[in-house]
Every structure is written in structure tokens, then in C-alpha cells.
Amino acid sequence: MDYVNLGRTGLKVSRLALGCMTFGSSEWAPWVLDYEDSAEILRRAVDLGINFFDTADMYSSGKSEEIVGRVLLDLVPRRKLVIATKIYNPMSSDANDRGLSRKHVFEAVDGSLRRLGTDYIDLYQLHRFDYDTPLDETLDALNDVVRAGKVRYLGASSMFAWQFMKAIGLQRQHGWAPFVSMQPHYNLIYREEEREMLPLCLSEGIGVVPWSPLARGRLAGRAQDQTKRGQTDGTARALYDRSKAADDTVIAALKAVAERHGKPMAQVAYAWVATRPAITAPVVGISKPQQFEDAVKALEISLTAEDVAELEQHYLPKPIAGHV
């Protein structure tokens, strides 16, 4: 496994980040893995040299964080791990147990630390933009949890580029701890982030760790009803069903390039994302240990300029999906 700097920081992360939404409790969602199956995948990730693990407080209502911390800290010294988690989504029915208020930031970071079983979080990310809280309130609170030693670095996830740049500007104005990473929705059939967010990240030296690099399995050549998640994941349908006809043309080109290389479609789709400008490490979702093969071997594939042109030529613009 190769390691790269996360943006302009000195933090070294593996070129793949393991997404941990799959780990937690099948009571939260039928496709989520319980402890034993989750632990098997986490152990395999460590064996492969992955050091970057991305979870969120809301995944399985906190159980994902519990499993990630319990398994990883038994396997690897804390200093060798880069643990990322997120804040924003509701954690209960309480009106203040959500969002990005100062109150919730302080309480949420302590809750994540407790569940993870660690005394610091490497990368603390805003899961979404909070329209109900003044941005400077959120950024001031985030600065405080960094200065308190509870968080090492700050990141954000899907939002508009103007919102992210406004936040960066306020951080600079006040001397607050800066955002060092962005986690956008990005893959071969959703490339809207190329318009503004990715150029912004390149310009500002922000590390990019895109989610859904296989478009919930569509870029692996799997039909929606072939997996339990595909059968029950309403988010996947909301993200991709409206553009199925246009996406099928892109997927056909992906299949042609993959056949020419003698590789599975998933490997080529991962390789395309991993080698795009600004990308640091795709966030890969793994539900079976054998799926690691596609993700890891994709890092060895060299796509030619002709390959990239063929993969990209049929893409059509589409509405923003993933944070609106």
C-alpha cells in the first residue's frame, strides 16, 4: 500500500480509505454487517496496509464507531491509525442532538471519542452544511475542539463550493483551525464536482476523499437487485435512478475499457477515480473481504489518455445529488 499526504498537511494516509457505514447493526439497515462480519473486513484492511478509516456518528446510531474503535485498537497501535468520523445528522429525537451548533459540536465530539474508545480523532468532518446555525459559530466551536486536543484535523463533506470557500475564508480571517479535506460525491456517472469543488480543492491544497466511487455498485456491473443493499437502499435510488439511461451509456464505455485491459469493471472505475486531479484516496465500501481485490488492484492500473477520454465522453450534466 502506498501512502500520500492528505492535502497540504503532513498526515500520511493510505491511497484507499475504508468507508465504515457498512459496519454496525443490521437493525439500523438490513445490509449493515454486525460485529463478527465487520471485524473480519477491518482485519483484512489492516493486513492490506490501509490506515485510513472513515465512519460517522450517525452510522448505525453510533455502533459503527463502537465497532471500528474496538476492532482496530486491538489490532494496531493508535498512532498508526487515521480515524475519521463525522458530525451533523440527528442522533436522537432531541432538537439539539443534531446539526452544527456549538452545543452539539462539543457534545458530539465527546460522544464519538467515547464510542471509538480513543482520546483524539484524527479527522473530524462536517457531514453536511447546517443552514440553521451561523457558520462562524460552527467554525469557532471546531477550532476549540482542535485546540483542546480532541481533534487533529478538520474536514467537510458534500456541500456547495461557495459554502466551503466561505468557511475557509472565515477560518483564515480569525486564525481558526482550517479544513484540510473534502469528501464529495464523485464517480464516473456523477461528475458535477468537477465544475467548482475539485478545482477549488486543487487551488487551496485540500485533500479529496470521494464517497461512492462505484456508484453503489452500478460501476461494478451489478444490477440493483443483486445485493441486499441494492434491494433496500433508498439513497441509491434517489442518487441514480433519474439518470439511468444516460448512465448506461457511460457504463457501456466502462465495460469496453475494462475488457480491453482484461480487468473487472470495478477495478477500472476505481482506477479512474483514484487518478483524477485533486483526488487523495477514494472511500471504498466493502461488505465482503474478496471485494478488497478490486480496490487494491485498481491502484496498479495505468489508464491511457485514450482510455480516460472514452470513459468520460458520454457523461451528461445532471442535477446536484448527495447534499440537496
KELUM-781946 format. One record per residue: residue in one letter; x negated, y, z of N, C-alpha, C in turn. Coordinates in steps of 0.001 Angstrom, whole numbers, plus 500000, padded with zeros to 6 digits. Example, Ala and Ser with C-alpha at 12.3 -4.5 7.8 and 13.67 -1.06 7.14 Angstrom:
A486810494310507800487700495500507800486800496700507800
S487150497750507080486330498940507140487100500030507870
END
This chain:
M499165498808500000500000500000500000499125501248500000
D499451502198499135498758503478499119499472504464500035
Y498722505443500517499271506457501413498975507835500841
V499933508742500978499804510088500420500219511103501476
N499789512334501290500191513396502206501660513763501985
L502359514022503073503735514493502980503697515995502743
G503913516400501497503830517805501148502445518353501416
R502399519545502015501123520186502319500590519800503689
T501272518904504385500822518508505714499661517531505621
G499051517263506757498022516237506826498583514872507143
L499908514751507264500545513486507609500515512528506426
K499960511328506640499884510313505595501067509364505709
V501788509199504597502936508288504567502762507295503431
S503314506108503599503287505110502533504082505623501341
R503753505147500157504418505626498940505837505118498805
L506254504305499737507654503909499873508080504193501302
A509274504746501462509881504889502784511012503871502876
L511091503175503995512179502212504166513394502916504756
G514475502955503991515729503513504487516401502527505438
C516881503034506562517363502158507633518866502236507858
M519597502760506882521052502782507004521637501375507022
T520907500435506431521371499039506345521315498333507693
F520602498881508662520376498201509933521299498767511018
G521894497878511797522737498365512885523802497387513301
S525026497620512844526152496790513261527135496621512117
S527492495386511840528472495112510785529866495601511173
E530039495974512436531305496572512848531436497996512313
W530313498646512073530321500007511527530660499995510040
A530094499027509320530387498815507899530069497356507597
P530877496680506781530696495243506581529387494852505912
W528717495782505239527464495482504554526237495736505420
V526427496248506622525306496541507513524830495261508191
L523504495128508337522910493944508937522812494084510453
D523079493021511154522919493014512603521452492778512956
Y521156492652514246519779492725514738518818491750514054
E519123490470514033518149489481513541517789489711512082
D518791489942511242518510490175509822517772491498509626
S518129492500510409517429493789510333515966493621510727
A515728492893511796514359492700512292513501491990511254
E514069491040510532513307490323509505512812491291508427
I513658492212508012513276493164506973512251494160507501
L512440494623508718511470495557509305510096494902509460
R510078493647509861508792492932509989508112492806508636
R508890492520507609508314492399506267507760493739505789
A508457494817506093507971496145505711506615496432506342
V506472496104507604505196496309508290504110495465507640
D504428494213507305503456493337506658502974493925505318
L503863494634504630503526495216503331502773496538503451
G502618497027504652501889498272504857502746499514504863
I504062499365504826504946500529504914504861501102506330
N504618502401506418504552503039507744505622504105507946
F506459504327506929507418505438506886508836504859506945
F509562505164508013510887504582508263511897505707508469
D512962505683507676513927506778507663515295506304508154
T515747506841509281517056506496509806517836507776510081
A518930507684510824519743508848511205520539508478512441
D520862509486513248521598509182514474522961508570514191
M523590508977513067524949508501512787525013507092512194
Y523894506530511732523922505190511153524315504188512233
S525419503501511990525976502549512968526129503193514340
S526446504499514333526682505250515577525530505100516562
G524317505134516050523135505078516900522441503729516948
K523106502664516534522496501331516639521326501150515681
S521347501846514557520205501756513651518940502260514350
E519033503405514992517874503925515720517415502929516791
E518354502327517499518003501377518557517216500201517993
I517688499661516869517019498504516275515654498899515716
V515596500010515022514330500461514447513278500628515539
G513634501311516609512673501508517686512282500217518372
R513263499395518681512997498147519404512087497224518606
V512363497073517316511581496147516493510188496709516208
L510126497930515722508845498474515282507859498662516428
L508343499116517561507424499378518669506894498101519302
D507525496971519004506983495676519424505931495158518446
L505930495722517238505045495227516185503797496076515996
V503943497379516151502909498317515730502716499381516809
P501489499789517083501285500920517998502008502162517483
R502557502930518393503356504099517991502586505026517062
R501302505198517286500515506141516493500427505749515020
K500708504473514698500623504016513312501953504146512565
L502990504595513239504318504686512641504683506128512323
V505397506312511217506010507599510906507520507362510918
I508143507776512012509581507544512201510336508840511930
A511263508756510991512093509903510629513542509614510998
T514219510608511528515650510471511761516332511789511408
K517657511824511509518423512981511035519513513366512023
I519953514607511906520992515184512736521999515915511865
Y523255515880512213524329516709511650525688516045511831
N525804514781511419527112514137511365527686513861512759
P529013513746512853529650513506514158529150512226514809
M528904512311516112528512511144516888529626510694517827
S530685511473517926531862511119518723532984512053518294
S534111511975518976535237512856518661535094514239519287
D534084514435520125533884515718520791533511516803519787
A534097517982519950533894519069518990532439519520518899
N531660519371519960530272519821519961529267518710519698
D529763517483519504528864516351519282528639516144517791
R528273517216517109528109517216515647527513518547515226
G527172518666513968526704519940513440525294520288513870
L524963521574513717523590522027513939523531523208514893
S524442523245515871524379524277516903523168524049517794
R522777525081518513521669524938519459521988523862520489
K523201523859520969523619522845521950523439521444521382
H523917521224520169523857519869519616522431519477519242
V521637520420518737520241520091518414519534519564519653
F519648520266520764518965519839521982519456518478522463
E520774518275522442521335517010522929521065515873521958
A521123516158520651520935515105519650519501514609519619
V518537515504519741517146515058519703516850514173520909
D517385514517522070517185513668523250517868512314523081
G519045512304522460519732511033522207518951510146521260
S518400510732520209517602509942519264516343509405519921
L515676510226520716514481509763521421514801508589522335
R515909508680523029516306507600523939516586506313523171
R517328506423522086517670505212521318516443504620520638
L515572505463520128514360504976519460513331504426520448
G513449504828521692512505504353522705511129504971522579
T511077506216522122509807506907521937509901508298522538
D508773508958522731508811510302523302508609511390522260
Y508513511002520963508499512016519913508996511414518609
I509511512281517759509983511923516421509017512550515421
D508553511773514467507588512302513500508223513315512550
L509394512992512017510061513865511048511537513968511412
Y511963515147511824513356515380512237514038516177511139
Q515090515600510536515674516142509319517125516575509515
L517484517689508879518883518080508808519564517205507771
H520591516471508197521258515549507275522032516318506200
R522633517432506604523355518293505683523294519733506186
F523710520673505356523778522080505725525038522312506552
D524929523094507619526063523365508505526602524761508208
Y527773524819507593528385526097507243529035526781508446
D529161526078509553529833526627510729528877527189511775
T527584527059511555526585527535512511525635528506511830
P525352529673512441524371530582511849523042529867511625
L522464530070510460521246529350510103520104529681511066
D520006530939511499518909531280512395519058530609513756
E520280530314514182520477529574515433519895528170515321
T520182527513514202519663526162513982518142526156513913
L517582527078513151516135527091512945515388527444514226
D515935528336515024515325528683516305515316527468517226
A516438526728517251516509525529518092515532524462517618
L515422524282516304514473523298515770513039523682516123
N512737524962516047511414525418516441511127525060517904
D512130525205518745511942524910520170511668523431520421
V512345522530519686512097521108519937510726520690519402
V510239521400518380508869521151517914507869521642518962
R508061522852519438507134523414520431507158522636521744
A508280521989522029508385521162523244507697519809523083
G507222519507521873506521518245521638507433517071521347
K508738517315521195509670516218520920509695515844519442
V509276516761518588509296516575517132507966517064516572
R507409516300515619506149516688514994506357517558513742
Y507281517159512881507535517865511630509042517975511398
L509428518960510592510835519185510255511089518934508776
G512241518345508475512655518124507099514131518428506936
A514588518375505715516002518594505419516433517579504370
S517748517447504224518301516563503205519236517379502327
S520000516719501511520760517333500424521441518653500792
M521110519682500034521730520996500136521385521757498863
F521913522949498710521568523764497549520172524366497737
A519483524596496624518130525135496692518109526514497340
W519136527338497098519139528673497700519245528576499219
Q519976527575499722520087527395501162518747526993501763
F518059526080501079516765525612501569515744526748501557
M515730527538500476514775528633500394515087529711501425
K516363529964501684516729530932502723516197530479504081
A516325529186504355515818528646505620514303528792505707
I513606528467504635512145528586504618511735530044504846
G512463530970504226512165532380504400512348532842505837
L513412532395506490513632532756507887512544532168508787
Q512142530943508499511068530332509289509783531142509170
R509457531588507982508254532391507783508379533760508470
Q509540534352508360509761535668508952509543535654510467
H510000534571511099509963534501512560508777533700513104
G507995533098512232506888532269512698507357530961513306
W508517530469512844509061529215513361508439528027512634
A508508526866513254508027525629512624508730525439511279
P507976525130510230508555525089508882509092523713508483
F509960523719507493510333522474506835509169522007505964
V508877520722506019507780520180505209508272519157504191
S509564518782504254510066517764503339511525518013502998
M511923517460501858513312517492501406513689516085500960
Q514891515644501344515398514328500947516647514520500088
P516468514598498761517600514829497862518131513537497241
H519313513626496701519910512553495902519287512638494510
Y518581511564494083517846511657492819517567510279492270
N517964510059491021517689508809490313517947509032488825
L517779507994488024517913508145486578519302508595486128
I520348508297486896521688508726486492522212509888487333
Y521346510445488191521687511691488879520417512532488989
R520277513498488071519039514275487963519279515775488139
E520381516134488768520688517559488911519654518307489754
E518934517575490622517922518227491460516745518762490643
E516630518342489383515551518843488541515741520308488170
R516958520828488315517236522202487898516569523214488834
E516753523042490133516246524037491073515491523431492256
M516017522362492863515410521871494095513998521327493880
L513792520492492888512458519921492690511432520978492282
P511765521913491390510801522988491124510492523818492370
L511495524061493216511258524781494464510272524019495346
C510490522717495480509608521914496329508189521884495787
L508041521791494472506707521844493870506026523177494171
S506771524259494017506217525585494227505798525819495673
E506588525287496607506366525557498025505574524458498737
G505171523428498005504398522359498626505215521499499572
I506474521293499258507382520493500089507359519037499612
G507177518091500523507244516687500158508680516286499835
V508849515401498863510185514982498429510335513478498608
V511362513075499357511621511650499630513062511343499217
P513300511083497933514656510977497413515401509744497900
W516713509928498123517555508800498507518305508261497291
S518710507001497410519442506267496359518696506186495032
P517415505769495043516655505702493783517206504672492801
L517982503697493282518605502719492382520091502983492183
A520569504130492635521983504490492458522902503392492976
R522641503011494240523441501973494907523485500662494108
G522383500324493452522282499056492745522613499108491279
R523188500197490811523558500273489394522330500194488492
L521213500769488941519999500755488125519207499465488270
A519719498565489084519131497225489154519887496257488250
G520904496767487563521692495936486666522770495140487354
R523085495536488608524119494807489347525476495457489140
A526487494642488893527850495143488840528290495522490253
Q529227496459490338529633496977491638530171495907492560
D530832494901492000531477493891492850530587492682493130
Q529288492788492819528396491654493035527875491573494463
T527973492660495217527491492665496587528592493130497520
K528436492782498795529418493213499789529466494733499866
R528285495370499780528277496826499830528987497415498620
G528734496848497450529381497343496248530892497240496310
Q531375496194496976532813495984497103533465496926498099
T532693497436499066533297498179500172532758499591500353
D531763499996499580531112501288499781531837502381499004
G532690503120499686533425504198499045532529505329498589
T531406505536499281530477506599498891529905506340497508
A529566505088497224529014504757495910530016505074494803
R531266504734495033532285505030494019532436506541493825
A532402507284494925532533508738494823531357509351494067
L530173508783494243528979509341493613528902509045492128
Y529340507845491713529006507393490364530176507009489469
D531331506757489998532406506239489147532888507246488109
R532798508545488414533325509546487486532513509635486202
S531273509203486226530399509363485056529958508026484484
K530767506989484674530332505639484320529956505503482846
A530751506081481941530468505916480512529121506531480139
A528856507742480623527580508390480335526428507631480987
D526659507140482184525608506404482888525263505109482178
D526242504461481577525995503190480896524975503348479763
T524984504505479107524016504750478037522601504838478599
V522456505507479733521148505594480384520697504216480852
I521619503460481417521292502126481915520869501208480771
A521492501372479604521091500573478436519648500900478033
A519274502173478088517899502551477780516936501982478818
L517352502005480091516535501410481153516319499929480891
K517350499241480491517233497806480199516242497569479058
A516289498413478026515391498252476880513932498470477285
V513679499500478093512308499768478542511821498637479446
A512690498171480327512311497083481234511966495824480458
E512740495503479433512471494307478621511144494454477878
R510848495645477420509590495879476710508391495665477635
H508547496038478898507477495842479888507487494438480480
G508560493691480241508687492376480850508913492464482351
K509625493505482786509870493747484203511369493844484478
P511788493580485720513198493796486077513555495277485981
M514820495554485730515278496936485631514980497726486897
A515153497090488049514932497796489313513505498319489421
Q512535497535488978511139497963489067510886499203488215
V511440499221487028511239500372486141511964501599486683
A513161501410487245513899502534487829513147503122489016
Y512615502262489863511784502733490981510539503455490465
A509898502866489449508659503454488915508911504844488356
W510034505028487687510365506351487134510498507371488258
V511260507051489295511445507993490411510113508287491084
A509344507253491374508107507410492149507068508257491445
T507149508349490120506117509073489368506603510415488832
R507813510843489221508274512160488770507551513263489543
P507371514423488920506719515538489610507435515870490932
A506656516118491961507114516517493310507433515345494215
I507635514141493666508086513025494500506927512493495347
T507186512343496644506208511765497566506432510274497741
A507659509901498127507960508494498409509461508277498314
P509940507445497392511365507124497358511782506402498639
V513014506665499072513585505958500215514303504722499670
V513768503541499965514318502315499402515206501629500442
G516357501180499978517277500444500841517134498956500566
I516841498187501587516584496752501429517559495976502311
S518275495040501713519187494203502501518765492735502505
K517798492402501638517243491044501592515731491181501416
P514926490406502153513468490556502079512908490485500668
Q513506489648499804512969489496498451513105490778497621
Q513965491707498045514120492957497295512889493849497406
F512046493600498387510808494368498502509928494213497268
E510010493052496618509129492790495478509297493843494402
D510553494181494072510784495196493042510222496547493460
A510447496912494714509998498231495177508481498333495173
V507803497311495673506344497359495783505681497231494416
K506149496304493602505538496117492280505784497303491352
A506831498070491632507097499249490809505959500252490882
L505248500267491998504148501219492168502965500891491268
E502968499687490688501882499279489797502200499527488324
I503425499913488022503841500084486630503424501457486112
S502834501479484934502466502737484271503433502969483109
L504277503954483254505216504290482191504545505262481222
T504683504997479935504128505896478934505048507100478747
A504536508108478076505370509274477761506573508857476925
E506376507880476046507485507386475222508528506678476087
D508065505896477071508999505246478000509849506281478714
V509194507295479251509903508320480016510905509051479136
A510508509375477920511420510062477003512642509200476710
E512438507905476518513560507006476245514487506902477455
L513904506831478653514711506731479861515541507990480112
E515018509137479705515655510408480058516547510988478968
Q516440510508477741517043511230476622518569511247476628
H519225510265477244520685510188477174521386510814478379
Y520624511371479306521243511936480503522101513147480148
L523283513204480745524182514341480558524396515037481902
P524466516376481905524710517096483155526004516641483811
K526031516706485135527222516271485867527426517136487102
P528577517060487715528827517862488908527894517447490045
I527623518383490945526830518097492126527507516980492929
A526723516015493344527263514892494123526282514529495219
G526781514363496421525923513964497522525957514932498686
H526362516211498410526449517150499530527555518175499373
V528445517996498402529612518879498286530853518013498078
END
